[in-house]
Amino acid sequence: MEDDKKTSVFVKRLVLGFALTCTGMVNGALAETGDKDTAASESSQTLKPMSAIDWLSNSVALPAPAPATPLETGVTDTAAVEDVTVSPIGTAKADAVGLLPASVTGLPIDLWGNSRPDDLARRILSLPVELMPAMQKLLIRLMLAELNPPKGTANGSDRLFLARVDRLLGIGALDQADALLARSEMQTAASFRRAFDTSLLLGEEDITCQRLSDAPELSPTFQARIFCLARKGDWDAAVLALGTGRALGYVSEDEDAILSRFLDPDLFEGEPAPPAPQQPSPLTFRLYEAIGEHISTSSLPLAFAQADLRANIGWKARAEAGERLSGVGAISDNQIFGLYTERKPAASGGIWDRMAAVRALDNALKNRDADTLSVLLPEVWSRLEEAGVELPFSRIFGPELASYNLSGEAALVALHMGLLSDHSEEIALRAGASDARAHPRRAILLALAKGDTSMVTPVDAETEAVLEGFAVTGTPIRLQMLVEQDRLGEAILRAIALFSGGALGDLDELTDALAFFRQIGLEQVARQAAIEFLILDRRG
């Protein structure tokens, strides 16, 4: 009986679906050549564009890439960027869209200068996801800055804009990416595709679905159309669209299985859900969640961790997602602190021990208990290192810890947390003398925080590389040409990459990066990056 019931439902979908197709009621479902053909064309390319994010949903039918202009001739294949679109003359340049004005960022409005959008996009997307906090903060500032488009950018070009959005998505900074996309008004299918997935992971898809309904030129795929029809409450139309898509081959068997359960869960009551894919798209992720099959985000890209911050997710999963996002600067210090201290740890081991340590530190500070701090601080630091979340808690607790007269290892931890905070120079100026033999790097760290390294000498290869970077007065040769060609923003991206490589062992690159930042006026960035390099262990 159950098989007959399912067969009847399937036949009904086919018949009504074809009827809708014939009468044109499924508006735009077969627009262009369809997203299936687009996806097949994209997958057949030998070299995938640098800015492609594999987990993006195929929510709209993307136009074919535009041919290279004479300016682009000779650019290497690796510099290509996906989703190149053509906009009408007069369309606002998406590359100029930003959230932070020059008065906030401190960056010159013509920072991109003569750089080519492809080159900037390639440099942005080739940077590691995990950077030293100072570098991550600088890069996010660049991604959100309101800047003039690179000179010579074609009217309507969005190559650099998409790369900036993709970088934010790559580190899970969905709120920032969402705001940037909203400011751009999502004038292209490529922008909407990212906005659709961002809204899915933030749980705010209704607005984006409405835009999809109001803009048929976006050519929504059957999967996206079905989901949005259901969200709107038009279940009959969603069922009919599914039947049409399945019959015409635009919905695969696996997609049909999950969409059918999403639309009519009673029909499959008692049956196991289809196995979840290892690399789900945001749409697939939400569909599984809708049928009660939550997919763990621990092994998924960082953007999915944002979905675990929602109030309907369990506390431990929210806290673990917060740790992942905090480690790359995608959420605020207060968010991770709030997650850690939301309630008493329910068990021991792993994240529970980190939560307990932070709660104990917070209580000791509230009670002004120096004796407890002396015992507790080394353990707290060790726990924070396990998850790479030393920085947010240093910014929270560091300034207050600096007011205590501690000794031994506790004193060193308190100093490190103070220097990693936003009050490093003030704390360094107040710091007293200490045994140089016990803490050989201490004097160098204090000198870096104060901005005067003339009176300190290196104690190892790492401190030598750092101090040399603060002693150099000219622009490093490997960055000089970019500066001379009016490609300052591109040079900053290159310097971020150099610092990242230097932090992993190539100390010459680290020296050049520090020298360059100081040379162009990013003194505080150089200081904080140097302090982080000497305190935080990010070399695996």
N, C-alpha and C positions, 0 to 999 in steps of 0.2 A: 504493500500500500504506500509506504513511504517513497519507494522508487517511482511508482506511478504518479504520486503527487509532485515530485521534483520534475519528472518529465513533462507533466502538464504545465507547470510553471515555466519551464524552459521554452516550450513550444509557444506559449502565450507571449513570452518576451520576443521571440523571433518574429512572430506574425505582426504584433503591434509595432515592433521596432522597424520592420521593413515598411509598414504603412506610414510611419512618421517620416522615414527617409524619402519615400516617394512624394509625399505632400510637402516636403521641405520644412517640417516642423522642428527637426533637430538642427537648429540654425548654426551654421559654421562648423559642424563636426567634421566635415570633409574638406575644410578650407585648405587652400594651397594643395599640396600633395599629401597632406596628413603628417602628423608627427612621427608615425611609424616609419615612413620613407625618410624623413629628416634624420631620425635616429640611426637608421641603417646607413645613410650616407656618411654621418659623422663617425660611426664605428669603423667604416672602411678606410678611413684616413690612416696612413702610416704614422704620421706625427700628430699626436693630439695637441691642440692648442694649450699653451701654458696655463691659461686662466681657467681651464675647465675644472669644475669641482664634481667629482664622480657621483657624489650622492645627491645632486640636484634632481628633483622630479622633472620628468618630461611633461610639464603642465601645459605648455603651449607649443604650437608649431613654429619653430624658429626659421627665419629666412636664411637662404644660403649665404655664405660669406661673400662679401663684395670683393671684386678683383683688386689687386695691389695697384696703388697709384704710382706714378713715376718716382715720387719721393721715397716710396717703400721698396723700390727695386733694389735687390742686393741684400736685403735684410735676411738674416739667417732664419731657418724654419722655426727654431726654438723661440724666436721672438714673437711669433704669431700669437694673437689673442682671439679667443672664441667669441662667437655671437656678434660679429661685426654687422652693424645695421646701417641702413640709409635713412636719413630723416629729411623732411622737407626743408628747403631754404628758409631761414628765419627761426628755426627751432633753437631754443636755448642750448648752449653747449653744456652737456652733462658733466664734462671734465671740470667745469668751473664750480660745480655744486659742492658746497661744504656746510659744516655746522659751526665751525669756530672761525670768527673773523681774525684778521691779522692782529688786532689789538689784544686778542687773547693768546694767540699762538706765539706772537713775537717773531713770526716768519715773514720775510718780504713777499709781497703779493705776486711778484714775478719769479718766484723760486724755481719754477720748472724751466724758465728761459727757453733756450733753443733745443731742449731735449725732444726726442721723438716719442710719441705716446707708446709705441710698441716697446721701445727700450725701457721706458719707465715701468710699464706693465710687467715686462720680463724680470726686472730687478725686484719689484715688489713681490711677485709670486714665487720667486726662487729663494726668498729668505726662509730660514727655518721657522717652524711654528713656535718653538720655544726659544726665546731670546733672554738675555739678561734683562731684568726688570727695567733698567734705565733705557735700554735700547727699545724694548717693547713700548714703553711709554712714549718715547720720541716717535716711533713709527706710527702709533695710533694718532698722535698729534698731526702727523703728516697726512694720514688717511682722512681725517676729519676737517682739515684746514680748507678755508675758502681761498683759493688761489686762481690766478689767471691760467687758462689752458696753455699748454706748451705752444710756442710760436709755430705757426704753420699748420696747426690742427685744423682739419676740415670742419666746416660748420656742421653741427649735429653729431660729431664724433663722441663716442662714449667708451673708447677703449681703456683709457686711464681710469675713468670712473668705475667701470666694471671690475678692474683689477683691484681698486681700493675696496670696493664692496666685498669682493671675494676674499681679500685678506682679512677683513673683519669677520666674515663668516667662518674663515678657516680657524680663527682663534676662539670662536664662540661668542664674539661680541655682537650678539644679535640685536640688542636694543639700538646700538649705534648704527649698525647696518640698516636696520629698519627705518631709523630716522633719516639716514642719508638717502635711501630709496624714496621715501615719502617726499623729501625736499626736491628730488629730481622729477616728481610727478609721474614716474614710471612710463615714460613716453615710448619705450620700445619693448618688444617681446622679451628680450634678454633681461631687461630690468624687472619686468613683471614676474618672470620666472623665478628670480631670486626673492622678490617680495612675497610671492605665493608660498615658497618653502619657509621663509623666515616667519611668516604669520602662522604657519602650521606648527612650527616648533615652539612658538610663543603662546599658542592657544588663542590666537586672535584672527582666525581665518575668515570670519564672517564679513568683515569690511572688504578684504581682498576678493572674496567670492562675489560680492556685490559688484565690484569693479569688473570682474570677469564677465558678469552678466550684462553689464552696461557697455562693454567694449568688444563686440564680436570680432573686430579686426585682430584681436589677440589670438584667435584660432585655438580655443581651448581643446585639449585632447579629451577623449571619452572619459578617461579616469578622473581628470580634474572636474569635468562637467558633472559627472555622476555624483562625486563627493559634494560639490557645491549645491546641486539640486537638492540633495538630501539634507544638507545643513539649512537650506531655505525652507525645508518642510514639504517640498514637492516630491514625495516618495514615488508616486506613480510615474512621473516623468523620468525620475532617476532609474527606475526599473526598466522602462522602455529604452532608455539610452543604453543601458547595459546590454539588453538583448540585441540592439542594433550593432553595437561595437563588437560584441562576441561573434555575431553572424558574419560581419564583414572583415573579421580578422584583426581588428584594431584593439582588441582586448584578449590577452593570452589566457590560457587555461588557469594558470596560477592567479592572475589578476581577477579572473571571473570568480574563482573560488572565494577569495577574500572579500570582493565587492558584494557577492551574493550574501555572504554571512553578515556583512555590514548592513545591507538593506533589509534582510529578512532573517534575523537570527533564530526565530522560532522554527523555521524550516529545517535548521540543522541542529536542533537541540539534542544534546547527548553525544554528538559527534565531535571528534577532536578537530581543532583548528589546523589549517595547513601549516607545515613547518615554516617558521619565520626565516626570511633570507638573511644571510650573513651581512650583507651591505644594503639595508633597506633605504629607500628614499624617504624624505619626510612624509610624503603622502602615505606610503605603505606603513610607515611607523605609526601614524595616527589611525589608520584603518585597523591595524592589529590592536591598538589601544582601545578603540571603540568597541571591539568585540570581546574585550576583557583579557586580551593577551598582551601584556606590557612587555616590550622588548628591552632588555638591559642595555643601557647606554655606555657601559664601562669600556667596551671595545669599539665603540662607534666614534666618528669624528666629533670634535669638541662641540660643534654646534648642537648636537643632539643632547649634550649635557644640560643645555638650557631648558629642555623640556622637563627635566627632573627637578627643576626649581619651583615648579608650580605647586600650589597648596594641596592638591589632591594626591601628591606623591609622598611616600613614607619619609620620615625624618632622616633615617640613615642614608637613603638614596639621595635625598636633597643635599645632605652634608657632603657626601662623596662627590657629587656633581659640583658643588661649590668649591671643593678643593681643586678639582681639575681646572675650573675656570679661573679661580683666584691665582693659580700658578702662572697663568699667561696674562694676567691683568685684565680679564674680561668682566669681572664683577668688582664691586667696591669692597674696601676693607670691612666696612660695617656689615655687609651682607654675610661674609664668611664668619665674622665674629658672632653675628646673630644666630647663624646656623649652629655654631659650636656650643653656644650657651642657651639654646632654646629650652632645654630641659636636662635633667640629670642623665648621664650615660646609662644605657640599659644593660650593658655587658662590659667585658674587658677585651683587650687586644685591639690592634689596628687603630682605626679611627676613634674608637671608644676611649682608648688611652690618651690620644691627642686631645680629645674633648675634655677629659678629666684633668689633664695637665693645664690646659688653658683656664678652666674654671678655677682651679686651685691658685693659679697665678693671679687671676682677677680678684679673688677673695683676699689673698695675702696683701695685695696693694690697697684694697679698700680698708683693711684692718691695720695698715702701716706695719706689717709684721716682717721686719728685716731678717730675723732668724730663719723664718720659713723660706723667705726669698733666697737666702744663702744656700739652702739645701735644694730648693726646687728649681732654680734657674737652669742649671746644667741639664736636668732631665727635660725641662720644657723645650730647650733648644734642640736636644736630640730628637724629641718627638716631632717638632716642626720640620726638621730636616728630612724626616721620613717621607713627608708629602710635598716638600718644596714650597712650604707656605711660611717661611721665616719672615718674608718682607711685610705682608699685611699686618701680622701681629707685632712686628718691630715698630711699625708706624703707629700702632695703637698704644703699645706699652712702653716703647723706648724712651720717650721724653720723661715720663714719670720715674722710670727705673734709674735714670741718670742722677736723680736727686738723692739716691741712697749711697751710703758709704759702705760698700761691700768689699770683700777680699777674695783672693784666689780665683778659681774658675768662674764663680758667680759674678765677680766684678768684670771679668773679660766678656762674658755673655751680655751683661747689662750695657757695657760700652758698645759692643757690636750692634745690639738692638737700637741703641741711641743713635749711632752713626748711620744706620740704615733708615732711620726715620727722616721726616722732613725738617728736622731741627738739628741736623748734623753739625753745622758750623757753630751754632750756639753751644751745643754740648761739648764740642772739641775745645772751645775757648775756656770752658769751666773745668775741664778735666785736669787732674793733678798729675804729679810725677809718679812713675811706676818703675818696677825692676825691668830693665830692658832685656835682661837675660831670660826672664820668665816669659815675656811677651815681646819677642823681637820685632814684630810688625806693628806694634801699638803706636810708636812714635810716627811711623809713616802714615798710618791711617789718620791720625790726628792732623798731621801736616796736610794731607789731601783734603780733609774736611775744611780746614782753614784756608786752603788755597795757596799755601806757601811751602813748597817742598825744597827750598834752597838749603836748608840746614840739616836734612836727613840723608842718609846713605842707604843703598839697597842691602838687603840681607839674604836674598836668594834671586833666582832667575825671574820670578814673577814680579817682585818689587822692582827689580832693575828695569824690566820692560815698561812698567808703569811710570817710574820716575823719569825715564828717558822721554816718554811721551809728553811729560810736563816740562821738560827742558828744551825740547825742539821749538824753534821760533818760526820756521817757514812751513809752507804747505808741502806735505809729502809728495814725492815725485809721482807716485802712482795715482794721485788724485788731482794733481796740478792741471793736467790738460782739460779735465772736465770743468774745472773752475774757470779757466781761461776761455773756454768755449761757451760761457754763460749757461752752464748746466749744473748749477749749484745743488738743486734738489736731487738730481741724479747722483751727484757726488756724495750727498748725505746718505742716500740709500746704499751706495757702495761702501761707505765708511761703516754703516751698521753691519754689513756683511763681513767686513774686515774684522770688526770687533768680535763678532760671533766666532769667526775662525780663530782669532787670537785667544779667546777664552777656552777654546778646545785644544790649544797647544802651540799654534803658530804665533809666537810672541812678537815677532816683527810686525805682523799685521795689527796686533793690538796696539803697539806703540804708535803706528801711523794713524790709526783711528782716533786715539786720544789726542794726538797732536793736531789733527785736522779739526776736531770738534772745538778745541780751544782757539784755533786760528780763526774760525768763522764766528766766534762769539757764543758758542754753546758751552761755556765754561762750567756751568752747574751740571750739565749732562755729563761732561768728562769727569768731573769730580765724583759724582754719584756712581757712574759706571766703574770707575777705578776701585772705589770702596767696595762695591758689590763683588767685583772680581776677586778681590783679596779676602773677602769674608765668606761668600757663598761658594759652595762646591757644586759647580754645574758641569763637571767634566765626565759624569757618568761613573 
